[in-house]
């Protein structure tokens, strides 16, 4: 897939405020500071599309970007650690869960995982929640440039082993680096394949 246009459209504080559209939506979510904005910017070929920050919890709304006039990229608030009140975290959690369950245009969720870390309880719980609520997702490991291939393969093996304790088969899995643009083509090609399935082409 070639990205011809990628433009910010709207920020919504609730799924009901999201665009009234039948275009498919691909959402990106992960723990705070997993590198979500950097990955989105790398995929779209625009370093300033999604706002990046060294402060976890920067994304607080549902952000819609229209891509090639054919589909929406949706940037969701991160889950997990952020220096905000419990009340604010609960509010984000409700915002995220309502969007994931209620949003009929949602086609797929890319769950971002830090490749440098062993399986994290909060990530596993979130993916299990997606499974229980029939929310289709793919696993996207970020920051693979920060570790050796041996370390990466070891962490991926641990994740696969952990996932297969509760899953009969693994969801699609991608490895990426916002710095080197590694994984860009596989992720975009996968989105293309899903869009083709939806259109029956």
C-alpha positions as CSV (number, residue, x, y, z in Angstrom):
1,X,0.0,0.0,0.0
2,X,1.2,3.5,-0.9
3,X,0.2,6.2,1.4
4,X,-0.9,9.1,-0.8
5,X,-2.8,11.1,1.8
6,X,-3.1,10.9,5.6
7,X,-4.8,13.7,7.4
8,X,-6.0,14.3,10.9
9,X,-9.8,14.5,11.0
10,X,-11.3,14.7,14.5
11,X,-10.6,14.0,18.2
12,X,-13.5,12.5,20.1
13,X,-14.1,12.2,23.8
14,X,-16.6,9.4,23.3
15,X,-17.3,6.8,20.6
16,X,-20.6,8.5,19.9
17,X,-18.6,11.6,18.7
18,X,-16.6,9.6,16.2
19,X,-17.2,10.3,12.4
20,X,-20.5,9.0,11.0
21,X,-19.0,6.8,8.3
22,X,-19.0,3.3,6.8
23,X,-15.3,3.4,6.1
24,X,-13.3,0.7,7.9
25,X,-11.3,1.7,11.0
26,X,-7.9,0.3,12.1
27,X,-7.2,1.3,15.7
28,X,-3.7,1.4,17.4
29,X,-3.4,0.9,21.1
30,X,-0.8,-0.1,23.6
31,X,0.6,0.6,27.0
32,X,1.7,4.2,27.7
33,X,5.1,5.0,26.2
34,X,5.1,1.9,23.9
35,X,6.0,4.2,20.9
36,X,2.5,4.4,19.4
37,X,2.7,7.9,17.9
38,X,6.2,7.3,16.5
39,X,4.9,4.0,14.8
40,X,1.9,5.8,13.3
41,X,4.0,8.5,11.9
42,X,6.5,6.0,10.4
43,X,3.6,4.0,8.8
44,X,2.1,7.1,7.3
45,X,5.4,8.7,6.3
46,X,4.7,11.9,8.2
47,X,6.8,12.6,11.3
48,X,4.4,15.2,12.6
49,X,1.0,13.4,12.0
50,X,0.5,12.0,15.5
51,X,1.8,14.0,18.4
52,X,4.8,12.3,20.1
53,X,5.8,12.9,23.6
54,X,8.2,11.6,26.2
55,X,5.3,11.9,28.7
56,X,3.2,8.7,29.0
57,X,-0.5,9.3,28.6
58,X,-0.3,12.1,26.0
59,X,-3.2,10.7,23.9
60,X,-6.4,11.3,25.9
61,X,-9.0,11.2,23.1
62,X,-10.0,9.0,20.2
63,X,-8.1,10.5,17.2
64,X,-9.2,9.8,13.7
65,X,-7.0,10.1,10.6
66,X,-8.3,9.6,7.1
67,X,-5.9,7.6,4.9
68,X,-6.1,7.6,1.1
69,X,-9.7,8.7,1.5
70,X,-10.5,5.0,2.0
71,X,-10.0,4.0,5.6
72,X,-9.5,5.5,9.0
73,X,-6.4,5.1,11.3
74,X,-7.6,5.5,14.9
75,X,-5.1,6.5,17.6
76,X,-6.5,5.4,21.0
77,X,-5.4,6.4,24.5
78,X,-2.7,4.1,26.0
79,X,-3.6,1.8,28.8
80,X,-1.6,1.2,31.9
81,X,0.9,3.6,33.5
82,X,0.4,7.3,33.2
83,X,0.9,10.0,35.8
84,X,-2.8,10.8,36.1
85,X,-5.5,10.2,38.8
86,X,-7.3,6.9,39.1
87,X,-10.4,8.7,38.1
88,X,-8.8,9.8,34.9
89,X,-7.5,6.3,34.2
90,X,-10.9,4.8,34.8
91,X,-12.4,7.4,32.4
92,X,-9.9,6.4,29.7
93,X,-10.6,2.7,30.3
94,X,-14.3,3.3,29.8
95,X,-13.6,5.4,26.7
96,X,-11.5,2.7,25.2
97,X,-13.8,-0.3,26.0
98,X,-16.9,1.5,24.8
99,X,-15.2,2.3,21.5
100,X,-13.8,-1.2,21.0
101,X,-17.2,-2.9,21.7
102,X,-19.7,-0.4,20.3
103,X,-17.9,1.0,17.2
104,X,-19.4,-0.9,14.3
105,X,-16.8,0.6,11.8
106,X,-13.9,-0.9,13.8
107,X,-12.2,-3.5,11.6
108,X,-9.0,-4.4,13.5
109,X,-7.0,-3.3,16.5
110,X,-3.2,-3.3,16.4
111,X,-2.0,-4.0,19.9
112,X,1.5,-2.5,20.4
113,X,3.9,-4.3,22.6
114,X,7.4,-3.3,23.6
115,X,9.8,-5.9,22.2
116,X,12.4,-5.2,24.9
117,X,10.1,-6.5,27.6
118,X,9.0,-10.0,28.6
119,X,5.3,-10.6,28.5
120,X,3.5,-8.0,30.6
121,X,0.5,-8.9,32.6
122,X,-1.5,-5.8,31.5
123,X,-0.8,-6.5,27.8
124,X,-1.9,-10.2,28.2
125,X,-5.0,-9.2,30.1
126,X,-5.9,-6.6,27.4
127,X,-5.5,-9.1,24.5
128,X,-7.6,-11.7,26.4
129,X,-10.2,-9.1,27.0
130,X,-10.3,-8.5,23.2
131,X,-10.7,-12.2,22.6
132,X,-13.5,-12.4,25.1
133,X,-15.3,-9.5,23.5
134,X,-14.7,-10.7,20.0
135,X,-12.5,-7.7,19.0
136,X,-10.1,-8.8,16.2
137,X,-6.5,-7.8,16.8
138,X,-3.0,-8.2,15.6
139,X,0.2,-8.0,17.8
140,X,2.8,-5.4,16.8
141,X,6.1,-5.4,18.6
142,X,7.8,-2.0,18.7
143,X,11.4,-0.7,19.1
144,X,13.1,-3.8,17.7
145,X,16.1,-1.7,16.9
146,X,16.8,-1.4,20.6
147,X,17.8,-5.0,21.1
148,X,19.7,-7.8,19.3
149,X,17.9,-10.4,17.1
150,X,18.7,-13.1,19.7
151,X,17.0,-11.0,22.4
152,X,14.1,-10.3,20.1
153,X,13.6,-13.9,19.2
154,X,13.8,-14.9,22.9
155,X,11.1,-12.4,23.9
156,X,8.9,-13.3,21.0
157,X,9.1,-17.0,22.0
158,X,8.1,-16.1,25.5
159,X,5.1,-14.2,24.3
160,X,4.0,-17.0,22.0
161,X,4.4,-19.5,24.8
162,X,2.3,-17.3,27.1
163,X,-0.4,-16.6,24.6
164,X,-0.8,-20.2,23.6
165,X,-1.8,-21.0,27.2
166,X,-5.1,-19.4,26.5
167,X,-5.3,-19.1,22.7
168,X,-5.7,-22.0,20.2
169,X,-3.8,-20.1,17.6
170,X,-1.8,-16.8,17.6
171,X,-3.2,-13.6,16.0
172,X,-1.1,-12.0,13.2
173,X,2.2,-10.8,14.6
174,X,4.5,-8.0,13.3
175,X,7.9,-6.6,14.4
176,X,8.6,-3.0,13.8
177,X,10.9,-0.1,14.4
178,X,9.9,3.5,14.0
179,X,13.6,4.5,13.7
180,X,14.5,2.2,10.8
181,X,11.0,1.8,9.3
182,X,11.3,-1.9,9.7
183,X,7.9,-3.6,9.5
184,X,6.3,-0.8,7.6
185,X,5.5,-2.8,4.4
186,X,4.2,-5.9,6.2
187,X,1.8,-3.9,8.3
188,X,0.5,-1.8,5.4
189,X,0.3,-4.9,3.2
190,X,-1.8,-6.6,5.9
191,X,-4.2,-3.6,6.0
192,X,-4.4,-3.8,2.2
193,X,-5.3,-7.5,2.4
194,X,-8.0,-6.9,5.0
195,X,-9.5,-4.0,3.0
196,X,-9.6,-6.3,-0.1
197,X,-11.4,-9.0,1.9
198,X,-14.0,-6.4,3.0
199,X,-14.6,-5.2,-0.5
200,X,-14.7,-8.7,-1.9
201,X,-11.9,-8.0,-4.3
